Amino acid sequence: MDKEKIKKGVRLILEGIGEEVSRDGIKDTPKRVADMYEEIFAGIEESEKDLLKPIKGETHDEMILIKDIPFYSVCEHHLLPFIGKAHIAYVPAGNIVGLSDLAKALEHFAKRPQVQERLTTQLADFIMKKIKPRGTMVIIDADHLCMSMRGIKKPGSRTVTSAVRGIFRTKPSTREEMLNLIKGDK
């Protein structure tokens, strides 16, 4: 990441909107934004190879679901955040991964300029590729600031996307079980 280019770009934006870039409250903003971008776009430079490593000696063949995983990302169209929760389920074909590994994979793909549809698909495809489960299902529910604070201005509207792979696609009862677990139905 080239933080000097980011600082220069932020200065140009501030000048472009009519701000005085030497003003006390603004003069350190380019550095703060560059530092923030280094953090929130860390997924661009991180490697995927250490994500979703099977736990040796542990097996399972029933559904595993982690729900309500908070995340944030940045819409690549307007560079505004979208914030929400993800629900990730998979049915292992034996091997399992650490529970936090699924949240780390979500964060990895979310920490880059993104669209929610791609984020959902990337995560499901990555799970299928890396751990080769019988199936996976990813549901993401998010608020997009590009819909709330600009353009159509519809705060509170939510976007829900899903990616359904393997047994979740071919066996409706498995898909239904996951949806019921998310809703809290027994």
ZIBEL-V812625 format. One line per field, one symbol per residue. ss: DSSP state (@ for helix, = for strand, . for the rest). phi: phi as a letter, one per 30 degrees, with the letter a starting at -180 (. if undefined). A space follows every 50 residues. Layout:
# ZIBEL-V812625
ss=???
phi=???
This chain:
# ZIBEL-V812625
ss=..@@@@@@@@@@@@@@............@@@@@@@@@@@@.@@@...... ...=======..=============.....===========..====.@@ @@@@@@@@@@..==.@@@@@@@@@@@@@@@@...==========@@@@.. ........========@@@@.@@@@@@@@@@@@...
phi=.cddddedddeddddddjdcdcdedceceedddddddeddcdddcddddc dhceddicbabcdbbcchddabbbdddbhcdbbabcbbbbcdcjdbcded dddddededddaeabdededdeddddddddchddlbbbbbbbccddcdcb hdhbdjdbcbbbbbbiddddbedddddddddddidc
